[in-house]
Amino acid sequence: MRFAFKTSPQRTSWHALLQMWQVADGIEVFESGWTSDHFYATHSADPTTPRLEGWITLTALAQATTRLRIGTLVTGIHYRHPAVLANMAATLDIVSDGRLELGIGTGWNQDESGAYGIELGTVKQRSDRFEEACEVIRSLLGQETTTFKGTFYQLTDARCDPKPVQRPHPPICIGGSGEKRTLRTAARFAQHWNFDTGTVEQFVRAREVLHRHCADIGRDPAEILLSSQVRYDGDPAATAACAAQFGEAGAELAIIYLPPPYTPAVLEPLANALARPA
């Protein structure tokens, strides 16, 4: 099994976050680092909790590291027009020397969406919009020009230049477990599917649904990397054991979700526990 870590850029200082990533960049057990993309604090935190913007933070972390692959888990597609997001992704892939993982999802946070006047929409509208956005992003990153006529997005001979280092595009990581739509969209577009924190049984069910959607469209499910987020509770051995359970259930990558406040001191003991054979 492979391992990564995730740090939400809230209830922290830039300096603390930077230290975490720079130390992790030197620990080979961690193949990638992830941040989240929201504007309001999440996980029942006080809504006044300060939070750094995800993509600017990720770009700065890309410049402060040399080895880690980098990504957001995940960007709600309604936050930014997909043409804007495609140009952001291409640029970040270039400045990171081809280390970007493009994490995207339908979006869910009504508090920040409502406060900012960003339309979230119904569950169906979110799913329809997400499918269109995936198609737009993939085309802009991989094709010379894109013309697209959808319900939510319309593009005419649109360009995205320069192209990303990774061709035809950085791996698209789709997060979410909606059985009818999200997992179907992942089967169509994803190179990486991420299961948010939940039980092993829930992971297995979602994985099986994803594979059925792959069968329906004739896609080899082995083309999609399977990952699960695992919350770190302060006990490296217990976290490693939880990750191993997901590995036995088919997860190939465990993304350890580290809680703030951040201290690099947790990384080496955690890495040692993860690397130790079960």
C-alpha positions as CSV (number, residue, x, y, z in Angstrom):
1,M,0.0,0.0,0.0
2,R,1.1,3.6,-0.7
3,F,0.7,6.6,1.7
4,A,0.0,10.3,1.6
5,F,-1.1,13.0,4.0
6,K,-3.6,15.8,4.0
7,T,-3.7,19.1,5.9
8,S,-6.6,21.4,5.8
9,P,-5.4,25.0,5.8
10,Q,-7.5,26.2,8.7
11,R,-6.7,26.8,12.4
12,T,-3.1,27.1,11.4
13,S,-0.4,29.6,10.4
14,W,1.3,29.6,7.1
15,H,4.6,29.0,8.8
16,A,3.3,25.8,10.6
17,L,1.8,24.5,7.4
18,L,5.0,25.2,5.5
19,Q,7.1,23.4,8.0
20,M,4.9,20.3,7.9
21,W,5.1,20.0,4.1
22,Q,8.9,20.7,3.9
23,V,9.6,17.9,6.5
24,A,7.2,15.5,4.7
25,D,8.9,16.2,1.4
26,G,12.0,14.5,2.9
27,I,10.1,11.4,4.1
28,E,9.8,8.9,1.2
29,V,6.9,7.0,2.8
30,F,4.6,10.0,1.9
31,E,4.2,10.1,-1.9
32,S,1.8,13.0,-2.0
33,G,0.4,15.9,0.1
34,W,-3.1,17.2,-0.1
35,T,-5.0,20.2,1.0
36,S,-8.7,21.0,0.9
37,D,-10.5,23.7,-0.9
38,H,-13.1,25.7,1.0
39,F,-13.5,29.3,2.1
40,Y,-15.3,28.7,5.4
41,A,-13.9,26.4,8.2
42,T,-15.2,22.8,8.0
43,H,-15.7,19.8,10.3
44,S,-17.9,21.7,12.7
45,A,-15.2,24.3,13.5
46,D,-16.2,27.7,14.7
47,P,-17.3,29.6,11.4
48,T,-15.0,32.5,12.4
49,T,-12.0,30.2,12.2
50,P,-9.5,31.6,9.7
51,R,-8.8,29.5,6.6
52,L,-6.2,30.0,3.9
53,E,-7.4,29.7,0.3
54,G,-6.6,26.2,-1.1
55,W,-5.2,26.8,-4.5
56,I,-2.9,29.7,-3.6
57,T,-1.7,27.7,-0.6
58,L,-1.1,24.7,-2.8
59,T,0.9,26.8,-5.3
60,A,3.1,28.1,-2.6
61,L,3.6,24.6,-1.2
62,A,4.6,23.4,-4.7
63,Q,7.4,26.0,-4.7
64,A,8.5,24.9,-1.2
65,T,8.8,21.2,-2.1
66,T,10.5,19.2,-4.7
67,R,9.3,15.6,-4.6
68,L,5.7,15.4,-3.2
69,R,2.8,15.1,-5.6
70,I,0.3,17.7,-4.7
71,G,-3.5,18.1,-4.9
72,T,-6.8,19.3,-3.4
73,L,-9.3,16.9,-1.8
74,V,-11.3,18.3,-3.5
75,T,-12.3,21.5,-5.3
76,G,-16.0,22.0,-5.5
77,I,-16.6,22.5,-9.2
78,H,-19.0,25.4,-8.7
79,Y,-16.4,27.6,-7.0
80,R,-14.6,28.4,-10.3
81,H,-15.6,28.2,-13.9
82,P,-14.1,25.0,-15.3
83,A,-12.2,27.0,-18.0
84,V,-10.6,29.1,-15.2
85,L,-9.8,25.9,-13.2
86,A,-8.3,24.2,-16.3
87,N,-5.9,27.2,-16.7
88,M,-5.1,27.1,-13.0
89,A,-4.3,23.4,-13.2
90,A,-2.2,23.7,-16.3
91,T,-0.1,26.5,-14.7
92,L,0.3,24.7,-11.4
93,D,1.4,21.5,-13.2
94,I,4.0,23.5,-15.0
95,V,5.4,25.4,-12.0
96,S,5.4,22.1,-9.9
97,D,7.3,20.2,-12.7
98,G,4.4,17.9,-13.4
99,R,3.4,17.0,-9.8
100,L,-0.3,18.0,-9.8
101,E,-3.2,15.7,-9.0
102,L,-6.4,17.5,-10.0
103,G,-8.9,16.8,-7.3
104,I,-12.5,17.8,-8.1
105,G,-16.0,17.1,-6.8
106,T,-19.6,18.3,-7.2
107,G,-19.5,20.7,-4.2
108,W,-21.6,20.5,-1.1
109,N,-21.0,23.4,1.4
110,Q,-24.2,25.5,1.5
111,D,-22.9,27.8,4.2
112,E,-20.1,29.3,2.1
113,S,-21.9,29.0,-1.2
114,G,-24.9,30.9,0.2
115,A,-22.8,33.5,1.9
116,Y,-20.9,34.3,-1.3
117,G,-23.8,34.1,-3.6
118,I,-22.3,31.1,-5.4
119,E,-25.2,28.9,-6.6
120,L,-24.9,25.4,-5.3
121,G,-28.1,24.0,-6.9
122,T,-30.0,20.9,-6.3
123,V,-28.4,17.5,-6.1
124,K,-29.3,16.8,-9.7
125,Q,-28.1,20.1,-10.9
126,R,-24.7,19.6,-9.1
127,S,-24.3,16.2,-10.7
128,D,-25.2,17.5,-14.2
129,R,-22.9,20.5,-13.8
130,F,-20.1,18.3,-12.6
131,E,-20.3,16.0,-15.6
132,E,-20.2,19.0,-17.9
133,A,-17.3,20.5,-16.0
134,C,-15.2,17.3,-16.2
135,E,-15.8,17.2,-20.0
136,V,-14.8,20.8,-20.4
137,I,-11.6,20.5,-18.2
138,R,-10.4,17.3,-19.9
139,S,-10.9,18.8,-23.3
140,L,-9.2,22.1,-22.5
141,L,-6.2,20.4,-21.0
142,G,-5.8,17.9,-23.8
143,Q,-7.1,19.4,-27.0
144,E,-5.9,22.4,-29.0
145,T,-9.3,24.1,-28.9
146,T,-12.6,23.3,-27.2
147,T,-16.2,24.0,-28.4
148,F,-18.8,22.9,-25.9
149,K,-22.5,23.5,-25.7
150,G,-24.0,22.4,-22.4
151,T,-26.7,23.5,-20.0
152,F,-24.2,25.1,-17.6
153,Y,-21.2,25.9,-19.8
154,Q,-20.8,27.1,-23.3
155,L,-17.3,27.4,-24.9
156,T,-16.4,28.4,-28.5
157,D,-13.0,27.6,-29.9
158,A,-11.6,28.0,-26.4
159,R,-7.9,27.6,-25.7
160,C,-5.8,26.6,-22.6
161,D,-2.2,27.4,-23.3
162,P,0.4,26.4,-22.3
163,K,-0.5,22.8,-21.8
164,P,0.3,21.0,-18.6
165,V,3.5,19.0,-18.3
166,Q,1.5,15.8,-17.7
167,R,-0.2,14.7,-20.9
168,P,-2.9,14.6,-21.9
169,H,-3.6,16.1,-18.5
170,P,-2.8,15.7,-14.8
171,P,-4.6,12.8,-13.2
172,I,-8.2,13.7,-12.4
173,C,-9.1,12.7,-8.8
174,I,-12.8,12.6,-8.2
175,G,-14.0,12.5,-4.6
176,G,-17.4,11.3,-3.4
177,S,-19.5,8.2,-3.1
178,G,-22.8,9.1,-4.7
179,E,-23.8,5.7,-6.2
180,K,-26.0,6.9,-9.1
181,R,-24.0,9.9,-10.4
182,T,-20.7,10.7,-8.7
183,L,-19.3,7.2,-9.1
184,R,-20.6,7.0,-12.6
185,T,-18.8,10.3,-13.4
186,A,-15.7,8.9,-11.8
187,A,-15.9,5.8,-14.0
188,R,-16.0,8.1,-17.1
189,F,-13.4,10.6,-16.2
190,A,-11.2,9.7,-13.2
191,Q,-7.7,8.3,-13.0
192,H,-8.1,8.4,-9.2
193,W,-11.1,7.9,-7.0
194,N,-11.0,9.1,-3.4
195,F,-13.2,7.7,-0.7
196,D,-13.8,10.2,2.1
197,T,-13.5,9.1,5.7
198,G,-16.0,6.3,6.5
199,T,-16.1,2.7,7.3
200,V,-14.4,-0.1,5.4
201,E,-17.8,-1.6,4.6
202,Q,-18.9,1.7,3.0
203,F,-15.6,1.8,1.0
204,V,-16.2,-1.7,-0.3
205,R,-19.7,-0.9,-1.3
206,A,-18.7,2.3,-3.2
207,R,-15.8,0.5,-4.8
208,E,-18.1,-2.2,-6.1
209,V,-20.5,0.4,-7.5
210,L,-17.6,2.2,-9.2
211,H,-16.5,-1.1,-10.8
212,R,-20.1,-1.8,-12.0
213,H,-20.2,1.6,-13.7
214,C,-16.8,0.9,-15.3
215,A,-18.2,-2.4,-16.6
216,D,-21.2,-0.6,-18.0
217,I,-19.0,1.7,-20.2
218,G,-16.4,-0.9,-21.0
219,R,-13.6,0.6,-18.9
220,D,-11.0,-1.4,-17.1
221,P,-11.4,-0.4,-13.4
222,A,-7.7,-1.1,-12.9
223,E,-7.1,2.3,-14.7
224,I,-8.5,4.1,-11.6
225,L,-6.4,4.4,-8.5
226,L,-8.4,3.8,-5.3
227,S,-7.7,5.8,-2.2
228,S,-9.2,6.3,1.2
229,Q,-8.8,9.1,3.7
230,V,-7.9,7.9,7.2
231,R,-8.1,10.2,10.1
232,Y,-5.0,10.4,12.4
233,D,-6.1,10.3,16.1
234,G,-2.7,10.8,17.6
235,D,-1.8,7.1,17.7
236,P,0.5,6.1,14.8
237,A,0.1,2.4,15.3
238,A,-3.7,2.6,15.4
239,T,-3.7,4.8,12.3
240,A,-1.5,2.4,10.4
241,A,-3.8,-0.5,11.4
242,C,-6.8,1.4,10.1
243,A,-5.0,2.1,6.8
244,A,-4.1,-1.6,6.5
245,Q,-7.8,-2.5,6.8
246,F,-8.6,-0.3,3.9
247,G,-5.7,-1.8,2.0
248,E,-7.0,-5.3,2.5
249,A,-10.4,-4.0,1.2
250,G,-8.8,-2.8,-2.1
251,A,-7.5,0.7,-1.3
252,E,-4.1,1.3,-3.0
253,L,-3.4,4.7,-1.4
254,A,-4.1,5.8,2.2
255,I,-4.3,9.5,2.7
256,I,-3.7,10.3,6.3
257,Y,-5.8,13.3,7.4
258,L,-3.8,15.2,10.0
259,P,-5.7,17.5,12.4
260,P,-4.4,21.0,13.3
261,P,-2.5,22.4,15.1
262,Y,0.3,21.1,12.9
263,T,3.7,20.0,14.1
264,P,6.3,18.1,12.0
265,A,7.1,16.0,15.0
266,V,4.1,13.7,14.2
267,L,5.4,12.8,10.7
268,E,8.4,10.5,11.4
269,P,6.6,8.3,14.0
270,L,3.6,8.1,11.7
271,A,5.8,7.2,8.7
272,N,7.6,4.5,10.6
273,A,4.3,2.9,11.7
274,L,2.9,3.0,8.2
275,A,6.0,1.5,6.7
276,R,6.1,-1.3,9.3
277,P,4.7,-4.6,7.9
278,A,1.3,-5.5,9.5
